[in-house]
Amino acid sequence: MTSASTRPYQICRKCTMDTSDPHIAFDDDGVCEYCNNFQTEILPNWHTGQRGEKELAALADKIRAQGRGKDFDCIIGLSGGLDSSYATYVAKEKMGLRPLLFHVDAGWNTDQAAGNIEKLVDGLGLDLYTEVINWQEMKDLQVAFLRAGIADQDLPQDGAFFSALYKFARKHRIKYVLTGSNFSTECCREPEEWGGYPGIDTVLFKDIHRRFGQRELKTFPLVDILIYKLLYQKVLGMEVVKPLNLVPYIKKDAEAELERKFGWQRFQHKHHESRFTRFYEDYWMPRKFGYHKRRAHFSSLILTGQMTREAALERLSRPEMDEHFLKQEFEYVAHKLGLSVDELQAIFDGENKTYRDYKNKRWAIGIGASAMRMLGLERRLFR
């Protein structure tokens, strides 16, 4: 394979990943490394038939046994989006578990996401715990990240979501954390240049907030990736479980099933349960940086036979949301963050930077990621 930081435009012959990923590599047939990784690393280790069914049953038995005598035997972070919603359904109806549903309200829920959560809670008869992030702190951190000029604008929300979940599970001694992470819709992981920074790096968070923040983060939950990967999981025994990798999980079928059983409503695209993420991925990222996360999302569906390349290219030829809607969302995001439209526009027009312009420990996270790949704990292409 060959790769270079600057070269003529090229797009994969099989999926929609292209040289907007500056480090992408193609083989002699014009097929990208994401496609080849799917064939060599993911497919041979992904079992959703009888083997997956047996593994799911054994896993359910283990979780139920560990949860005897407790109020809950696992916890699930629920956003109202498809992956976490279907994972909740599988946990209750197919695995027979008693999960506590945990939702983090970072201030950006769409009404549709809130409705989906309510429908699942009522329809499955489960308990929901909602942690509300202090909005003044959330807002201050998000504005700091915007002023930092980096592509990784969902890090503040991700930091809140995952940190709050892991801290709660650790505090209440819940061993099993179930997640909607899966190969079916996420086998093509977006590169870190596209805002896919690999985890919660408290060094990066603190340096950006020190430079651009204005308010002390007294209550904002922040657990470093090395803490929850090493201390919580490897030392204290917390286990992160991905049940969707053990069941047939086809996006349109899962959406239809949730709609039929609970009145759950599907979204136009992945991550649209968060109003900020929708704006960031559909407006900020492609127009400021030239990156379309939809390329990775669609490529995952192409590789798993759920979408044609032609249909994906057609979707990519136009914005996901219409121009009038995006203009309204720009104004909404500005006002919600306490900025004028002109101030947000000035940030948008500012110099593009990367995490390398700030203190970070990406090197340590990279060592951990490489170790996980070597041990077979991470099959997706990671860089």
BELRA-V887469 format. One record per backbone hydrogen bond with DSSP energy under -1.0 kcal/mol. NH is the residue of the N-H (numbers start at 0). CO is the residue of the C=O. E is the energy in kcal/mol with one decimal. If there is no record, write none. Layout:
((NH/CO/E) (NH/CO/E))
//
This chain:
((1/25/-1.3) (11/16/-2.7) (12/29/-2.0) (18/9/-1.6) (20/17/-1.9) (23/20/-1.9) (25/1/-1.2) (26/30/-2.7) (29/26/-2.0) (32/24/-1.7) (35/31/-2.0) (36/32/-2.6) (37/33/-1.9) (38/34/-1.9) (39/35/-2.2) (40/36/-2.9) (41/36/-1.4) (42/37/-2.8) (44/41/-1.4) (45/42/-1.4) (52/48/-2.4) (53/49/-2.3) (54/50/-2.4) (55/51/-2.6) (56/52/-2.2) (57/53/-2.5) (58/54/-2.3) (59/55/-2.5) (60/56/-2.3) (61/57/-2.1) (62/58/-2.4) (63/59/-2.7) (64/60/-2.3) (65/61/-2.0) (66/62/-1.4) (69/66/-2.1) (72/97/-1.6) (74/175/-2.0) (75/99/-2.4) (77/101/-2.3) (84/80/-1.7) (85/81/-3.1) (86/82/-2.2) (87/83/-1.8) (88/84/-1.9) (89/85/-2.7) (90/86/-2.5) (91/87/-2.1) (92/88/-2.8) (93/89/-1.5) (94/89/-1.8) (96/90/-2.7) (99/73/-2.3) (100/126/-2.5) (101/75/-3.1) (102/128/-2.9) (104/130/-2.6) (109/272/-2.0) (113/109/-2.1) (114/110/-2.4) (115/111/-2.3) (116/112/-2.2) (117/113/-2.1) (118/114/-2.2) (119/115/-2.2) (120/116/-2.6) (121/117/-2.4) (122/118/-2.7) (123/119/-2.5) (125/120/-1.5) (128/100/-3.0) (130/102/-2.8) (132/104/-2.4) (137/133/-2.6) (138/134/-3.2) (139/135/-1.8) (140/136/-2.3) (141/137/-2.4) (142/138/-2.5) (143/139/-1.9) (144/140/-2.2) (145/141/-2.3) (146/142/-2.7) (147/143/-1.5) (148/145/-1.2) (152/150/-2.2) (154/151/-1.1) (157/153/-2.8) (158/154/-3.1) (159/155/-1.9) (160/156/-2.9) (161/157/-2.5) (162/158/-1.6) (163/159/-2.0) (164/160/-1.8) (165/161/-2.7) (166/162/-2.6) (167/163/-2.2) (168/164/-2.6) (169/165/-2.5) (170/166/-2.7) (171/167/-2.3) (172/169/-1.2) (173/168/-2.8) (176/238/-3.1) (177/74/-2.8) (178/240/-2.6) (186/182/-1.2) (193/190/-1.5) (194/191/-1.6) (198/196/-2.3) (204/200/-2.4) (205/201/-2.5) (206/202/-2.0) (207/203/-2.3) (208/204/-2.5) (209/205/-2.3) (210/206/-1.8) (211/207/-2.4) (212/208/-2.2) (217/215/-1.4) (224/199/-3.0) (227/223/-2.0) (228/224/-2.3) (229/225/-1.5) (231/226/-2.6) (234/229/-1.8) (235/230/-2.8) (237/231/-2.7) (238/174/-3.0) (240/176/-2.9) (244/241/-1.5) (245/242/-2.0) (253/249/-2.9) (254/250/-2.6) (255/251/-2.0) (256/252/-2.4) (257/253/-2.4) (258/254/-2.3) (259/255/-2.5) (260/256/-2.4) (261/257/-2.2) (262/258/-1.6) (263/257/-1.5) (271/268/-1.5) (273/270/-1.2) (274/107/-3.3) (277/273/-2.4) (278/274/-1.8) (279/275/-3.2) (280/276/-3.0) (281/277/-2.0) (282/278/-2.2) (283/278/-1.7) (284/279/-3.3) (286/282/-2.1) (287/283/-2.2) (288/284/-1.9) (290/284/-1.3) (294/291/-1.9) (296/292/-2.2) (297/293/-3.4) (298/294/-2.0) (299/295/-2.1) (300/296/-1.4) (301/297/-2.5) (302/298/-2.7) (303/299/-1.6) (304/301/-1.6) (305/300/-3.3) (306/300/-1.0) (311/307/-2.0) (312/308/-2.6) (313/309/-1.9) (314/310/-2.1) (315/311/-2.4) (317/314/-1.3) (325/321/-2.3) (326/322/-2.3) (327/323/-1.9) (328/324/-2.4) (329/325/-2.2) (330/326/-1.8) (331/327/-2.4) (332/328/-3.0) (333/329/-2.1) (334/330/-2.4) (335/331/-2.6) (336/332/-1.9) (337/334/-1.3) (338/333/-3.0) (343/339/-2.3) (344/340/-2.3) (345/341/-2.3) (346/342/-1.9) (347/343/-2.5) (348/344/-2.4) (352/148/-3.1) (356/353/-2.2) (357/354/-1.9) (364/360/-1.9) (365/361/-2.6) (366/362/-1.7) (367/363/-2.0) (368/364/-2.5) (369/365/-2.5) (370/366/-2.1) (371/367/-2.1) (372/368/-2.0) (373/369/-2.3) (374/370/-2.0) (375/372/-1.1) (376/371/-2.6) (377/371/-1.1))
//
